Amino acid sequence: MDPTESNPAPPPPAPAELRGADFALRFLLIVIVIVGIAGLFLYAGGWFAPHKLSPAVMINTFEQVNGVHPGFRRNHAKGVGISGYFESNGNGAALSKAVIFVPGRVPVIGRFALAAGQPYVADGAHTVRSMAILFKLPDGEEWRSGMNDIPVFPVNSAQGFYDLLTASAPDPATGKPDPDKMKGLFAKHPEIAKALQLIRGQPVSSGFSDSTYNSLNAFRFVNAEGKAIPVRWSMVPVQPFKPVDASQPEKANTNYLFDALIADIHAHPLQWHLIVTLGQPGDPTDDATIPWPSDRQQVDVGTLTINDIESEDTSPARDINFDPLVLPNGISGSDDPLLSVRSAAYSESFTRREGETETPSAVSPAETGK
């Protein structure tokens, strides 16, 4: 006897029952996905491992070292807004399919700033300077890049950055880092000592206008055929390099570096060549403390022109997060762990300052003219 005859199949569910079961299943799947995504964010934020270096812990440490300054970035806090354009010469099109490298001009917005989280600190000739640029591509994409005027990054990991930040915090009694803490830092992170030697050995320019700004981290360009190549890039000034006069004491004007930059831009547009350095097999892409060999091929892919400057009190750049992983199609991050660390920390800093009342910038609209 056919068993199906003695155990007949149940009748198919009515359309309403089917719709109800389908809705319940979909709802369950949605809940599972939402819980999973939330779990990933909680894990990334350090909720499941509070002893680890979460973005919140990193930004808390900046606040402990520099103090809390509402409305300002937790690092590179003192700055000014800038704008202008980038003109591609087409040389980058063979390296990357990104629209930015098609010959032509695109608008940019950005900022110049000094490292550290104190927005009212006096300008110092040897303080690290930064250039952050947002390229507005015609297809609606954006490329955001934060660059510094040092040849290498001083650390190659989140732990190294945290340890450097805490060890170099000024001792209240002396106003300088504790020598014993610094000695312990270099013993734990010999790569930091080597990187600082390279940084200190680089000639310091006279100001923002004649500084070279480097990506420091490695990225990857992908061309139209899908071929990827590791790259680093630099903004190299058209303005001639003038070394800082080490024999002269710091100027009494606390904003003298910014005042010089303002005067330069008011006098004439400032320009930098975007120089892309092509990596070769064996060049480290996961360690920003190690420079690539000086004989690597370099390609000039276009010119950045800055023709306007304004106080952060009025500049839209104050509310831009210059996340280094906001990249157009044709440019991607590398295996450098600092890229995700920077991205997460920038996001945490941005979220905090956006929820705070903005306080006036040290460089006022009266100084910039707007």
C-alpha positions in Angstrom: 0.0 0.0 0.0 1.2 3.4 -0.8 2.0 5.1 2.5 0.8 8.4 1.1 -2.6 7.0 1.0 -2.8 6.0 4.7 -1.2 9.4 5.7 -2.6 11.9 3.3 -0.8 15.2 3.1 -2.4 18.1 5.0 -4.2 20.6 2.8 -2.2 23.6 1.7 -2.5 26.6 4.0 -5.1 29.2 3.1 -3.7 32.4 1.5 -4.2 34.3 4.8 -2.3 31.7 6.8 0.5 31.7 4.3 0.8 35.5 4.4 0.8 35.4 8.2 3.6 32.8 8.4 5.6 34.6 5.7 5.3 37.9 7.7 6.4 36.2 10.9 9.4 34.7 9.2 10.4 38.0 7.6 10.0 39.8 10.9 12.2 37.3 12.7 14.9 37.6 10.1 14.8 41.4 10.3 15.1 41.2 14.1 18.1 38.8 13.7 19.8 41.2 11.2 19.2 44.3 13.4 20.6 42.5 16.5 23.6 41.3 14.6 24.4 44.7 13.2 23.9 46.3 16.6 26.2 43.7 18.1 28.9 44.5 15.5 28.7 48.2 16.4 28.8 47.4 20.1 31.8 45.2 19.6 33.5 47.8 17.5 32.8 50.4 20.2 34.3 48.3 22.9 31.1 47.5 24.8 31.8 43.7 24.9 35.5 44.3 25.7 35.8 47.6 27.6 39.5 47.0 28.5 40.4 47.2 24.8 41.3 50.4 22.9 37.9 51.4 21.6 37.4 54.7 19.7 35.8 56.1 22.9 38.8 55.2 25.0 41.1 56.8 22.5 39.2 60.0 22.4 38.8 60.0 26.2 42.6 59.9 26.4 42.9 62.9 24.1 40.6 64.8 26.4 42.5 63.7 29.5 45.8 65.0 27.9 44.5 68.2 26.2 41.3 69.0 28.2 37.8 69.2 26.8 37.2 72.0 24.4 33.5 72.0 23.3 32.9 72.1 19.6 36.5 71.4 18.5 38.2 68.4 17.1 40.0 66.3 19.7 43.1 66.4 17.6 44.3 69.1 15.2 41.9 71.4 17.0 43.4 74.8 16.0 42.8 75.5 12.3 41.3 77.5 9.5 39.0 76.7 6.6 40.2 76.9 3.0 38.8 76.3 -0.4 39.8 76.3 -4.0 40.1 73.6 -6.8 42.2 70.7 -8.0 43.1 70.4 -11.7 44.0 67.0 -12.9 46.5 66.7 -15.7 45.4 63.2 -16.7 48.6 61.5 -15.6 46.7 59.6 -12.9 44.1 58.0 -15.2 46.4 55.1 -16.1 46.9 54.4 -12.4 43.3 54.7 -11.1 39.8 54.8 -12.6 38.8 57.4 -10.1 37.0 60.3 -11.8 39.3 62.7 -10.0 42.1 61.8 -12.4 40.2 62.6 -15.6 41.6 65.8 -17.0 39.7 68.8 -15.6 39.0 70.8 -12.5 37.0 69.9 -9.4 36.2 72.1 -6.3 37.8 71.4 -3.0 37.2 72.4 0.6 39.5 71.8 3.5 41.5 73.1 6.4 45.0 73.8 7.7 45.6 72.9 11.3 48.2 72.3 14.0 48.4 68.9 15.7 47.2 68.4 19.3 43.8 69.0 20.9 44.3 72.5 22.2 42.4 75.0 20.0 44.0 78.1 21.6 47.6 76.9 21.9 50.3 79.3 20.7 51.7 78.6 17.2 55.0 76.7 17.3 57.4 76.4 14.5 58.1 72.7 15.2 54.4 71.7 15.8 53.2 69.2 13.2 51.1 70.9 10.6 48.3 69.3 8.6 46.3 69.8 5.4 42.9 68.1 5.1 41.2 68.2 1.7 37.7 67.1 0.5 37.6 66.7 -3.3 34.1 67.1 -4.7 33.9 64.8 -7.8 31.5 65.5 -10.6 29.8 62.1 -10.2 28.8 62.9 -6.7 31.6 61.0 -5.0 34.0 62.5 -2.5 37.7 61.9 -1.7 38.8 63.0 1.7 42.4 63.1 2.7 44.2 64.2 5.9 47.9 64.8 5.4 50.7 65.9 7.7 54.0 67.7 7.2 56.1 64.8 8.6 57.8 62.1 6.5 56.4 59.1 8.5 53.8 58.5 11.1 55.3 58.0 14.6 53.3 54.8 15.4 52.0 51.8 13.5 49.2 50.6 15.7 46.4 51.8 18.0 48.3 50.6 21.0 51.4 52.5 20.0 49.4 55.6 19.5 47.7 55.3 22.9 51.1 54.6 24.6 52.7 57.6 22.9 49.9 59.9 23.8 49.9 58.9 27.5 53.7 58.8 27.8 54.3 62.2 26.2 51.7 64.0 28.3 53.4 66.8 30.1 54.2 66.3 33.8 52.4 69.0 35.8 55.5 69.7 37.8 57.9 70.3 34.8 55.6 70.9 31.9 57.5 68.3 29.9 57.1 64.6 29.4 58.4 62.3 32.1 61.8 60.9 30.8 61.3 57.6 32.5 57.9 57.2 30.8 59.4 58.0 27.4 62.3 55.6 28.0 59.7 52.9 28.7 57.8 53.8 25.6 60.8 53.4 23.4 61.7 50.1 25.0 58.2 48.8 24.3 57.9 50.4 20.8 61.3 50.7 19.2 59.5 51.6 15.9 58.4 54.9 17.6 62.0 55.8 18.4 63.1 55.2 14.8 60.2 57.1 13.4 60.9 60.1 15.7 64.5 60.2 14.5 63.3 60.5 10.9 60.8 63.2 11.8 63.4 65.2 13.8 65.9 64.8 11.0 63.6 66.5 8.4 64.1 70.2 7.7 61.2 72.3 9.0 59.7 74.9 6.7 58.9 78.4 7.6 55.1 78.0 7.6 52.0 76.3 6.1 52.5 77.7 2.6 55.9 76.0 1.9 55.3 72.7 3.7 55.0 69.3 2.0 52.0 67.3 3.3 52.1 63.5 3.2 49.4 60.8 3.3 51.7 58.7 5.5 49.4 55.7 5.2 49.5 53.5 2.1 46.5 53.1 -0.1 45.7 51.3 -3.4 44.9 52.7 -6.8 42.8 50.4 -9.0 42.8 51.1 -12.8 40.1 50.4 -15.4 41.5 46.9 -16.0 41.2 46.1 -12.3 45.0 46.2 -11.6 45.8 47.5 -8.1 49.0 49.2 -7.1 50.1 50.4 -3.6 50.6 54.2 -3.4 51.3 57.0 -1.0 50.9 60.6 -2.0 52.2 64.1 -1.1 51.1 67.7 -1.7 54.4 69.3 -2.7 54.3 73.1 -2.7 54.9 75.3 -5.7 56.0 78.0 -3.2 59.8 77.8 -2.6 60.9 76.1 0.6 62.2 78.4 3.3 63.7 76.8 6.4 62.6 77.9 9.8 65.2 80.1 11.5 66.1 77.9 14.5 68.1 80.8 16.1 65.1 83.0 16.4 62.8 82.6 19.5 59.1 81.9 19.0 57.2 85.0 18.1 55.0 86.8 20.6 52.0 86.7 18.3 50.2 83.4 19.2 48.7 83.1 15.7 51.8 84.0 13.7 51.8 80.9 11.5 48.1 81.3 10.6 48.5 85.1 10.1 51.3 84.4 7.6 49.2 81.9 5.8 46.3 84.4 5.7 48.5 87.1 4.3 49.9 84.7 1.6 46.5 83.6 0.4 45.2 87.2 0.4 48.2 88.1 -1.7 47.9 85.3 -4.3 46.6 81.8 -4.6 48.8 79.0 -3.2 49.5 75.8 -5.1 50.7 72.3 -4.5 51.5 69.4 -6.9 49.8 66.1 -6.0 52.6 63.7 -6.3 51.8 59.9 -6.2 54.5 57.5 -5.1 54.2 54.0 -6.6 55.1 51.1 -4.3 56.9 48.0 -5.4 56.7 44.4 -4.1 58.1 44.3 -0.6 57.4 47.9 0.2 55.5 47.9 3.6 51.8 48.9 3.2 50.9 48.0 6.8 53.4 50.1 8.7 53.3 53.9 8.4 56.5 54.3 10.4 58.7 53.0 7.6 59.4 55.2 4.6 59.6 53.7 1.1 62.9 53.8 -0.7 63.6 57.2 -2.2 64.0 55.8 -5.8 60.4 54.8 -6.1 58.6 56.2 -9.2 56.6 59.4 -8.6 53.8 60.7 -10.8 52.6 64.3 -10.8 48.8 63.9 -11.3 47.6 67.5 -10.9 47.7 70.8 -9.1 45.9 71.9 -6.0 45.1 75.7 -5.8 43.9 77.3 -2.6 42.5 80.8 -3.2 40.2 81.4 -0.2 40.6 81.2 3.6 38.2 81.8 6.4 37.8 81.4 10.1 36.4 78.1 11.3 33.7 80.2 13.0 32.2 80.6 9.5 33.8 77.8 7.4 31.8 74.7 6.6 35.0 72.7 7.0 34.5 72.8 10.7 31.7 70.4 10.3 33.4 68.0 7.9 34.8 64.7 9.2 38.0 64.2 7.1 37.8 60.4 7.4 40.7 58.9 5.4 38.5 56.0 4.3 36.0 58.2 2.4 37.4 57.2 -1.0 36.0 57.3 -4.6 35.8 54.2 -6.8 39.3 53.5 -8.0 41.0 54.3 -4.6 40.9 51.9 -1.7 42.5 51.5 1.7 45.5 49.2 2.2 46.2 46.7 5.0 47.5 49.5 7.2 45.6 49.0 10.6 45.9 52.7 11.3 43.4 53.6 8.6 40.5 51.9 10.4 41.8 53.3 13.7 41.8 56.8 12.4 38.4 56.4 10.8 36.8 55.2 14.0 38.5 57.8 16.1 37.5 60.6 13.7 33.9 59.4 13.9 33.9 59.5 17.7 35.4 63.0 17.8 32.9 64.2 15.2 29.9 62.8 17.1 31.0 64.5 20.3 31.7 67.9 18.9 28.5 67.9 16.8 26.6 67.5 20.0 28.3 70.5 21.7 27.9 74.2 21.5 30.6 75.7 19.3 33.0 78.1 20.9 34.9 80.8 19.0 38.0 79.8 17.1 41.5 81.2 18.0 41.7 82.5 14.4 38.8 84.8 14.2 36.9 86.1 11.2 38.5 89.5 11.8 41.9 88.0 11.1 40.9 86.0 8.0 38.6 88.7 6.6 35.5 86.5 6.7 
